[in-house]
Amino acid sequence: MAQFQEVMRQQLETSMHAELEKLLDTATGVDKEVSMKDFDGFKKLFHRFLQVKGPSVDWPKIHRPPEDSIQPYDKIAARPLPDSLADSLNKLVVVKLNGGLGTSMGCKGPKSLISVRNENTFLDLTVQQIEHLNKKYNTDVPLVLMNSFNTDEDTKKILQKYTHHRVKIHTFNQSRYPRINKESLLPVATDIGMTGENADVWYPPGHGDIYASFYNSGLLDQLITEGKEYIFVSNIDNLGATVDLNILHHLVSQPNGKRCEFIMEVTDKTRADVKGGTLIQYDNKLRLLEIAQVPKAHVDEFKSVTKFKIFNTNNLWISLGAIKRLQEQNAMDMEIIVNPKTLDGGQNVIQLETAVGAAIKSFDNALGINVPRSRFLPVKTVSDLLLVMSNLYSLEAGSLTMSQKREFPTTPHVKLGSSFTKVPNVTLTLL
């Protein structure tokens, strides 16, 4: 049986490679070069997909992380900051994950261009935050946007308005991978184009693609040459994900040889966060455990607020040098997420994805920091949007802070009815 399965895997892989070559034959020039790089990454992912079946963890091997591997934020913040923070800030790059569209909230175009507060978009607020840092400390912290093929063109048009702001803005595109027919396990696409019949047969393969795409773009090497050492990565729709000087100081002030290459900000889980990924100890490494990796018999245990008390905010601090090293050694290890989809015509497809935080086990001296809930303020729904638009929050230099008048430090849970899941519907109602 094992031999039969191995022969089947080899045949599927051979067929996939042949189909990808056919797709490349329909491309020319720069499109062909970019697609070749994308397909190289896709082939590796597809190969691993064929090798791994079922949940990727052995449940009895899961252990709680050692106490010193997840530090309380108060302990980090207790260290005095140096008189000059400029040296530390000049080693930092802010990276925002900007690949998503606003369709789930009823908006067209990139989600980052949705108006959030006082006519400011997610992108406006991000630029204001970094510009404030650069002016206050006389530094040069750049902003990098990881776009997808869905958001790149519209985002680049908008970036022109920030020309006179004190922020250098760079962009790079994450990969474009072909959706796979669920039955045949071959690409649905018939050519390299993205219009007509091919409009919905491509996808951006999750934010775990940041490592390869950042490296392939040449921007990683450019920033290292400029003296940058760390990136702070977060979702652009998380309004709590601002540059934290205490965490940055903790990173850059460690002795050489013991440098932490990866920090994941985690926060206490509530019953609204039971599906969020959590940190575990596995094979003597700190590892991110996502619900998709959990055997069905243990899903309820995974959702337990008492056993798994924290979850990943996707605010990450990562060494640029370490990313370069791991990419060149082909040593970046991330679990595959199989995401099933149904196309408009009813065809069932799958897309293979990875998550940026899953690479934590590949880095040296990785650490979790249990941060206040205020650093996790995502806007995923219209309910979330109305919350951050309310007078519960005040806006200063692009950052939202909760009003001191609130009696409870927790964020209230807002849930609108089904008639108010789209921004236009709510806007019309308010008018």
Summary of the structure (lengths in Angstrom):
residues: 431
radius of gyration: 22.0
end to end distance: 65.5
largest distance: 67.6
contacts: 1313
relative contact order: 0.16
helix: 41%
strand: 22%
